[in-house]
């Protein structure tokens, strides 16, 4: 069965960096569309970054463009989110999930179309 495990979260000062791994089992990160989401207290879950490995395409929320990078590593079947120049508004629980590669939905990171959510990892920026 599919299992996603996020890690790498923590507390960091504004301007700092973190890299979040999402270890996958039961699904290949190199052949499946996947994405990263975050949820701040009292707010809805929002898409941060997504990728379609078949076409090498990546998508980012406007709020993180130029600061965050989504990538994959096929040697350990892991999806990554590199986060640089972190801001306090980046604080939240970060999740990875799998998408059925529907182009428009993936590009817009429609939450309801993603599945197999991990348990999340907390990122706090102060």
C-alpha positions in Angstrom: 0.0 0.0 0.0 1.0 3.6 -0.5 2.7 5.3 2.4 4.3 8.8 2.5 6.4 10.0 5.5 7.4 13.6 5.8 10.3 14.8 7.9 12.9 17.6 8.2 10.7 20.2 9.8 11.8 22.3 12.7 12.1 25.8 14.0 14.2 28.3 12.0 14.7 32.0 12.0 13.4 34.2 9.1 15.8 34.0 6.2 16.9 30.5 7.0 16.5 27.3 5.0 15.1 23.8 5.5 14.8 20.8 3.3 11.8 18.5 3.7 12.1 14.9 2.6 9.0 12.8 1.8 9.9 9.2 1.8 7.6 7.1 -0.4 6.7 3.4 -0.4 4.2 1.7 -2.6 4.5 4.5 -5.2 7.4 5.6 -7.3 8.1 9.4 -7.0 9.8 9.4 -10.5 6.7 8.2 -12.3 3.9 9.8 -10.3 2.7 13.4 -10.0 3.2 14.6 -6.5 2.9 17.8 -4.5 3.6 19.6 -1.2 1.0 21.4 0.8 0.9 23.3 4.0 -1.6 24.2 6.6 -1.4 27.0 9.1 -3.5 27.0 12.3 -7.1 28.1 11.5 -6.4 28.1 7.7 -7.2 25.8 4.9 -4.6 23.5 3.4 -2.9 25.1 0.5 -0.7 23.9 -2.4 2.9 24.9 -2.3 4.6 23.0 -5.1 3.8 20.2 -7.4 5.6 18.3 -10.1 4.9 16.1 -13.1 8.0 14.0 -13.6 6.9 12.6 -17.0 7.2 16.0 -18.5 9.7 17.5 -16.1 7.2 20.2 -15.1 7.0 22.0 -11.8 4.4 24.3 -10.4 4.6 26.7 -7.4 2.3 28.9 -5.4 3.1 32.6 -6.1 4.0 33.0 -2.4 6.9 30.6 -2.7 8.2 31.1 -6.3 11.9 31.7 -6.4 12.3 30.5 -2.8 11.1 26.9 -2.8 12.2 24.0 -5.1 10.4 20.7 -5.4 12.6 17.7 -6.6 12.8 14.0 -6.5 15.5 11.4 -5.9 15.0 8.0 -7.5 17.8 6.4 -5.6 15.9 6.5 -2.4 12.4 7.1 -3.8 12.0 10.4 -2.0 10.3 13.7 -2.9 12.0 16.9 -1.5 11.0 20.5 -0.8 13.9 22.8 -0.5 12.8 26.0 1.3 15.1 29.1 1.3 14.6 32.6 2.5 11.9 31.4 4.9 9.4 33.9 6.2 7.2 33.7 9.3 4.2 33.3 6.9 5.7 30.0 5.8 4.9 28.5 9.2 2.6 25.5 9.2 2.3 21.8 8.9 3.8 20.5 5.6 2.4 17.5 3.8 3.2 15.6 0.7 0.6 13.7 -1.4 0.1 11.9 -4.7 -1.9 13.2 -7.7 -3.4 11.4 -10.7 -1.6 13.7 -13.1 -4.7 15.7 -14.3 -2.9 18.7 -15.8 -5.2 21.5 -14.8 -5.8 20.1 -11.4 -2.1 19.5 -10.8 -1.1 23.0 -12.0 -3.7 24.6 -9.7 -2.9 22.1 -6.9 -6.5 21.3 -6.2 -6.4 19.8 -2.7 -9.3 17.4 -3.2 -7.6 15.7 -6.1 -4.5 14.7 -4.1 -4.4 11.5 -2.0 -2.3 9.3 0.2 -1.4 12.1 2.5 1.5 11.8 4.9 1.3 12.7 8.6 3.0 16.0 8.1 6.0 17.8 9.5 5.9 21.1 11.4 7.8 24.1 10.2 8.0 27.2 12.4 9.7 30.4 11.2 10.2 33.2 13.6 
